[in-house]
Amino acid sequence: MGRLGTGHVLGDYSRATSSQVRNEIAVLKKVSKGHRNIVTLHDYFETAHNLYLCFDLCTGGELFDRICAKGNYYEEDAAELIRTIMGAVKYIHDCGIVHRDLKPENLLFRTKDEDADVMIADFGLSRVMDDEKFHLLTEICGTPGYMAPEIFKKTGHGKPVDVWAMGVITYFLLCGYTPFDRDTQQQEMEAIIAGDYRFEPEEYWAGVSETARDFVRDCLTIDPTSRPTAAEALKHPWLSSDKPHFVPDPESPSGRPTNLLPNIQKAFDAKKTFRKAVFSMIATKRLSTLAGFSPRAQALNADIQQFKEESEQEQVDEDRNVMHYGGHSEDSEVSLKKEDDVAKAEAEGHVPLVRQLEKLSM
C-alpha cells in the first residue's frame, strides 16, 4: 500500500484564490522534501473544474491540542518545540521564502506517536523574496495576533516577521495566551505597534525562567532591523544551551521543573469561555436588532442558535480536506462528475488519484 496523504480539492475557485494557490505551489516546490519539519507537496494538477493539491497527511493534530493532551508539560518541552520549528524557519528563509502566517494552528504533528515530527503547514501567504535586490513586501496579511508591527505600519516587511511570530508562539506556549490579546482588534493592533506586552499575571509566569523571557523579548523587538534572524535566534542560550532552563517547582523537595500545563490550560480555557460569551452576546444583540426591523421577526428567533455557532468560527476553510493513498486499485475508482475532467486527467495520467479525490469531495 502506498503512502497515506491528504489533498485539497478546490472547485470553481476564484481568480484571487487561484493566484494564492499557485503561489503556494511555487513556494512548496522550493521547500518541499528539503526539511523533515515542513509539510511536503507530493503532487498537484488542474482539470477543467478543479485544482487538486496532494500533501503529507498529518494525523497527530495541532500543536496546542497535543500539548494539552499531555499529562505534564515543562519549559524544556517548549524550548525543544521552538528549537525544532525555528530550525525549519531558518531553512525556509535560507530558501528565500518568508512564511507570513506562522501560528499554532499551522503547526501540525505528522502522527500521534510520542516522538512524531512537528510540521509547518499552510504556505498560502508565503512569498519568494528577491535575493538580487533589496525587496520588501507591503500588503497587510496574516493572523492579526501574530503579525509584526511593520506589517501594520506598511513600511515594508520580509523574513523578520516570521521571527516576530515565533516570539508570539513562544509566549503562547509558555502561558496559554498571546502577548497582545486585547478586547478589540484595533486595540490589539495598537499594542503590537507599540510593543506593549508584559509577562503577566505573575501566577502564569512564576514558573518560567528569565532566559525564556529574554528569548521572547529578542523575538519581539519592534525594529525589524534589530530583530534577530532565525539563525541568530537558534544561538540564544534558551535554545542552544545543553543544560535546560527552568524554574524549580516550589512544592517539589527534589527541585524538579515546574509543570506549566495547569496554568496553560486554565488560561486557554478562560479565554475560550470569554470568547463564547462575547459571540453569544453579539449574536443575540444582532438578531434582536434585525427582528425589530424585519417583517419576519418571529422567524429570526429560530436562527439564534445557528447564528451563535457561525459566529464562533473565526474563519471558514472553503477547501475540502480529503485523504488518498499513493497506491491505487481499480476497485476504488469512481466516476468523476465532469467528463472533461476525466479526459484531461487521462491525458495527464492522473485518473486513479482524481477519481478517489472526486469521490471524497462529493
C-alpha positions as CSV (number, residue, x, y, z in Angstrom):
1,M,0.0,0.0,0.0
2,G,1.3,3.5,-0.8
3,R,1.9,6.5,1.3
4,L,-1.0,7.9,3.2
5,G,-1.6,11.5,2.2
6,T,-4.2,14.3,2.2
7,G,-5.4,16.6,-0.5
8,H,-7.1,19.9,-1.1
9,V,-9.9,19.9,-3.7
10,L,-10.7,23.4,-4.9
11,G,-13.8,23.6,-7.2
12,D,-14.8,26.7,-9.1
13,Y,-12.1,28.7,-7.3
14,S,-11.9,32.4,-7.9
15,R,-9.1,34.2,-9.6
16,A,-7.8,35.5,-6.3
17,T,-7.9,32.1,-4.8
18,S,-6.2,30.7,-7.9
19,S,-3.4,33.2,-7.5
20,Q,-2.9,32.4,-3.9
21,V,-2.9,28.6,-4.5
22,R,-0.4,28.9,-7.4
23,N,1.8,31.0,-5.2
24,E,1.6,28.3,-2.5
25,I,2.6,25.7,-5.1
26,A,5.6,27.8,-6.3
27,V,6.7,28.2,-2.7
28,L,6.3,24.5,-1.8
29,K,8.2,23.5,-4.9
30,K,11.2,25.3,-3.5
31,V,11.0,23.9,0.1
32,S,9.1,20.6,-0.1
33,K,11.1,17.4,0.7
34,G,14.0,19.5,1.8
35,H,13.3,19.5,5.5
36,R,11.6,16.9,7.7
37,N,9.5,19.6,9.6
38,I,7.9,21.1,6.5
39,V,4.8,19.6,5.0
40,T,5.5,18.0,1.6
41,L,3.6,18.8,-1.6
42,H,3.7,15.4,-3.4
43,D,1.6,16.3,-6.5
44,Y,-0.7,18.9,-7.9
45,F,-2.8,19.1,-11.1
46,E,-5.7,21.0,-12.6
47,T,-8.7,19.9,-14.5
48,A,-11.4,22.0,-16.2
49,H,-13.3,22.5,-13.0
50,N,-11.0,21.6,-10.1
51,L,-7.5,22.1,-8.7
52,Y,-6.0,19.2,-6.7
53,L,-3.2,19.5,-4.2
54,C,-1.8,16.4,-2.5
55,F,0.1,16.8,0.7
56,D,1.5,14.7,3.6
57,L,-1.3,13.5,5.8
58,C,-0.6,14.8,9.3
59,T,-2.7,12.8,11.8
60,G,-1.1,14.0,15.1
61,G,-3.2,17.1,15.5
62,E,-2.4,20.7,16.1
63,L,0.4,21.8,18.3
64,F,-1.6,23.2,21.2
65,D,-4.1,20.4,21.3
66,R,-1.1,18.0,21.5
67,I,0.3,19.9,24.4
68,C,-3.0,20.0,26.3
69,A,-3.3,16.2,25.9
70,K,-0.1,15.6,27.7
71,G,0.0,14.8,31.4
72,N,2.9,17.1,32.1
73,Y,4.5,20.0,30.1
74,Y,7.7,21.7,31.1
75,E,9.7,24.7,29.8
76,E,12.2,22.3,28.4
77,D,9.4,20.8,26.2
78,A,8.5,24.3,24.9
79,A,12.2,25.0,24.2
80,E,12.5,21.8,22.2
81,L,9.4,22.6,20.1
82,I,10.6,26.1,19.4
83,R,14.1,24.9,18.6
84,T,12.7,22.5,16.0
85,I,10.3,25.0,14.5
86,M,12.9,27.7,14.4
87,G,15.2,25.4,12.6
88,A,12.5,24.8,9.9
89,V,12.0,28.6,9.7
90,K,15.7,29.1,9.1
91,Y,15.6,26.6,6.3
92,I,12.6,28.4,4.7
93,H,14.5,31.7,5.0
94,D,17.6,30.1,3.5
95,C,15.5,29.1,0.5
96,G,14.5,32.8,0.1
97,I,10.9,32.3,1.5
98,V,9.0,34.2,4.1
99,H,6.0,32.3,5.6
100,R,4.0,35.2,7.0
101,D,1.4,33.1,8.8
102,L,3.2,31.2,11.5
103,K,0.8,30.3,14.3
104,P,0.0,27.3,16.4
105,E,-2.9,26.3,14.1
106,N,-0.4,25.9,11.2
107,L,1.9,23.6,13.2
108,L,0.8,20.0,12.9
109,F,2.2,16.7,14.1
110,R,2.9,14.1,11.5
111,T,1.5,11.2,13.6
112,K,0.1,10.6,17.0
113,D,3.4,8.9,18.1
114,E,5.1,10.4,21.1
115,D,8.2,11.3,19.1
116,A,6.3,12.5,15.9
117,D,7.7,15.4,13.9
118,V,6.1,18.8,14.2
119,M,5.4,20.2,10.7
120,I,5.0,23.7,9.4
121,A,1.9,23.8,7.1
122,D,-0.1,26.3,5.1
123,F,2.1,28.3,2.8
124,G,-0.7,30.2,1.2
125,L,0.5,33.6,2.3
126,S,4.2,32.9,1.8
127,R,6.3,34.7,-0.7
128,V,9.6,34.2,-2.5
129,M,11.9,37.1,-1.6
130,D,14.1,38.7,-4.3
131,D,17.7,37.9,-3.4
132,E,19.1,40.0,-6.1
133,K,18.0,43.3,-4.7
134,F,16.6,44.9,-1.5
135,H,13.0,43.7,-1.6
136,L,10.2,44.2,0.9
137,L,6.5,43.2,0.9
138,T,3.9,45.8,1.6
139,E,0.5,44.2,1.7
140,I,-1.2,43.6,5.1
141,C,-1.7,39.9,5.6
142,G,-1.5,37.2,8.3
143,T,-3.3,36.4,11.5
144,P,-3.6,39.7,13.5
145,G,-2.3,38.5,16.9
146,Y,0.8,37.1,15.2
147,M,1.6,39.9,12.8
148,A,4.6,42.1,13.3
149,P,4.5,45.9,13.7
150,E,6.0,46.6,10.3
151,I,3.1,44.8,8.6
152,F,0.5,47.1,10.2
153,K,2.7,50.2,9.6
154,K,3.0,49.3,5.9
155,T,6.7,50.2,6.0
156,G,7.7,47.0,4.1
157,H,8.3,43.6,5.6
158,G,10.3,40.5,5.0
159,K,11.7,37.5,6.8
160,P,11.9,39.2,10.3
161,V,8.1,38.9,10.5
162,D,8.5,35.2,10.9
163,V,10.8,35.6,13.9
164,W,8.3,38.0,15.5
165,A,5.6,35.4,15.0
166,M,7.9,32.8,16.7
167,G,8.2,35.2,19.6
168,V,4.4,35.3,19.9
169,I,4.2,31.5,19.6
170,T,6.8,31.0,22.3
171,Y,4.9,33.4,24.6
172,F,1.7,31.4,23.9
173,L,3.4,28.1,24.6
174,L,4.7,29.3,27.9
175,C,1.4,30.7,29.4
176,G,-1.6,29.7,27.2
177,Y,-2.4,33.2,25.8
178,T,-0.9,35.6,23.3
179,P,1.0,38.7,24.4
180,F,-1.1,41.3,22.6
181,D,-4.5,39.9,23.3
182,R,-7.0,42.7,23.7
183,D,-10.8,43.3,23.7
184,T,-10.8,44.6,20.1
185,Q,-8.7,44.1,17.0
186,Q,-7.9,47.8,16.9
187,Q,-6.5,47.7,20.5
188,E,-4.6,44.6,19.6
189,M,-3.0,46.3,16.6
190,E,-2.1,49.4,18.6
191,A,-0.5,47.1,21.3
192,I,1.6,45.3,18.6
193,I,2.8,48.5,17.0
194,A,3.8,49.9,20.4
195,G,5.3,46.5,21.6
196,D,3.0,46.8,24.6
197,Y,3.1,43.4,26.4
198,R,4.0,42.1,29.8
199,F,4.8,38.8,31.4
200,E,1.6,38.9,33.5
201,P,-0.3,37.8,35.5
202,E,2.6,36.7,37.6
203,E,1.0,33.4,38.6
204,Y,1.3,32.3,35.0
205,W,4.9,33.3,34.6
206,A,6.3,32.4,38.0
207,G,7.4,29.0,36.7
208,V,9.1,30.4,33.5
209,S,12.8,31.2,33.5
210,E,14.3,34.6,32.8
211,T,16.2,33.1,29.9
212,A,12.9,32.1,28.2
213,R,11.5,35.6,28.8
214,D,14.7,37.1,27.3
215,F,14.3,34.9,24.2
216,V,10.7,36.3,23.8
217,R,11.9,39.8,24.2
218,D,14.5,39.3,21.5
219,C,12.0,37.9,19.0
220,L,9.5,40.7,19.8
221,T,12.0,43.5,19.0
222,I,9.9,46.3,17.4
223,D,12.6,47.3,14.9
224,P,12.9,44.5,12.3
225,T,16.5,45.5,11.5
226,S,17.4,44.9,15.2
227,R,15.4,41.7,15.5
228,P,17.5,38.5,15.4
229,T,17.4,36.3,12.3
230,A,16.2,32.8,12.6
231,A,19.8,31.6,12.6
232,E,20.7,34.1,15.4
233,A,17.6,33.1,17.4
234,L,18.8,29.5,17.4
235,K,22.0,30.6,19.1
236,H,20.1,32.2,22.0
237,P,21.0,30.4,25.3
238,W,17.4,29.2,25.8
239,L,17.7,27.1,22.6
240,S,21.4,26.4,22.4
241,S,22.4,25.5,25.9
242,D,22.9,21.9,26.7
243,K,21.5,22.5,30.2
244,P,17.7,23.1,30.2
245,H,16.5,26.3,31.7
246,F,13.6,26.1,34.2
247,V,12.2,27.3,37.5
248,P,12.1,24.6,40.2
249,D,8.7,23.7,41.4
250,P,8.4,25.3,44.9
251,E,6.3,22.3,46.1
252,S,8.9,19.7,44.9
253,P,11.6,18.7,47.5
254,S,13.8,17.5,44.7
255,G,13.6,20.8,42.8
256,R,12.1,19.3,39.7
257,P,10.9,21.7,36.9
258,T,7.6,23.4,37.3
259,N,4.8,21.8,35.3
260,L,3.4,24.6,33.1
261,L,0.4,22.7,31.8
262,P,-2.2,23.5,34.6
263,N,-1.8,27.3,34.1
264,I,-1.7,27.0,30.3
265,Q,-4.9,25.0,30.2
266,K,-6.5,27.4,32.7
267,A,-5.6,30.5,30.7
268,F,-6.6,29.0,27.4
269,D,-10.0,27.7,28.7
270,A,-10.7,31.1,30.3
271,K,-10.1,32.9,27.0
272,K,-12.2,30.3,25.1
273,T,-15.1,30.8,27.6
274,F,-14.8,34.5,27.3
275,R,-15.0,34.5,23.5
276,K,-18.0,32.2,23.5
277,A,-19.8,34.7,25.9
278,V,-18.9,37.6,23.7
279,F,-20.0,35.8,20.5
280,S,-23.3,34.8,22.2
281,M,-23.9,38.4,23.3
282,I,-23.2,39.8,19.8
283,A,-25.3,37.2,18.1
284,T,-28.3,37.8,20.4
285,K,-28.0,41.6,20.1
286,R,-27.6,41.5,16.3
287,L,-30.6,39.2,15.9
288,S,-32.8,41.2,18.2
289,T,-31.9,44.3,16.2
290,L,-32.8,42.5,13.0
291,A,-36.0,41.3,14.5
292,G,-37.1,44.9,15.2
293,F,-36.9,45.9,11.5
294,S,-37.7,42.7,9.7
295,P,-41.3,41.8,8.7
296,R,-40.4,38.2,9.6
297,A,-39.2,38.9,13.1
298,Q,-40.7,35.8,14.6
299,A,-38.8,33.6,12.1
300,L,-35.5,35.2,13.1
301,N,-35.7,33.8,16.6
302,A,-35.3,30.3,15.3
303,D,-32.0,31.3,13.8
304,I,-30.4,32.3,17.1
305,Q,-28.6,29.1,17.8
306,Q,-27.3,28.7,14.2
307,F,-26.0,32.3,14.2
308,K,-24.2,31.7,17.5
309,E,-22.5,28.7,16.1
310,E,-21.5,30.5,12.9
311,S,-20.2,33.5,15.0
312,E,-17.8,31.3,16.9
313,Q,-16.0,30.3,13.7
314,E,-13.1,32.7,13.3
315,Q,-12.5,31.6,9.7
316,V,-14.1,29.2,7.3
317,D,-11.9,27.0,5.3
318,E,-13.6,26.6,1.9
319,D,-11.2,24.0,0.7
320,R,-12.2,20.4,1.3
321,N,-9.7,18.1,3.0
322,V,-9.8,14.6,1.7
323,M,-7.5,11.6,2.0
324,H,-6.0,9.3,-0.5
325,Y,-3.4,6.5,-0.8
326,G,-0.4,6.8,-3.0
327,G,-1.1,3.2,-4.3
328,H,-4.4,2.9,-6.1
329,S,-6.6,-0.1,-7.0
330,E,-9.3,-0.5,-9.7
331,D,-11.9,-1.2,-7.0
332,S,-11.6,2.2,-5.5
333,E,-12.1,4.1,-8.8
334,V,-15.4,6.0,-9.2
335,S,-16.8,8.3,-11.9
336,L,-16.0,11.9,-12.0
337,K,-18.8,14.4,-12.1
338,K,-17.3,16.1,-15.1
339,E,-16.4,14.0,-18.2
340,D,-14.0,16.6,-19.5
341,D,-12.1,16.3,-16.1
342,V,-11.7,12.6,-16.8
343,A,-10.5,13.2,-20.3
344,K,-7.9,15.8,-19.2
345,A,-6.8,13.7,-16.3
346,E,-6.4,10.6,-18.5
347,A,-4.1,12.6,-20.8
348,E,-2.0,13.6,-17.8
349,G,-2.0,10.2,-16.2
350,H,-3.8,11.2,-13.1
351,V,-7.1,9.3,-13.3
352,P,-6.8,7.0,-10.3
353,L,-6.0,9.8,-7.9
354,V,-8.6,12.2,-9.4
355,R,-11.3,9.6,-9.1
356,Q,-10.5,9.0,-5.4
357,L,-10.4,12.7,-4.6
358,E,-13.6,13.4,-6.5
359,K,-15.4,10.6,-4.8
360,L,-14.5,12.1,-1.4
361,S,-15.4,15.6,-2.4
362,M,-18.9,14.8,-3.4
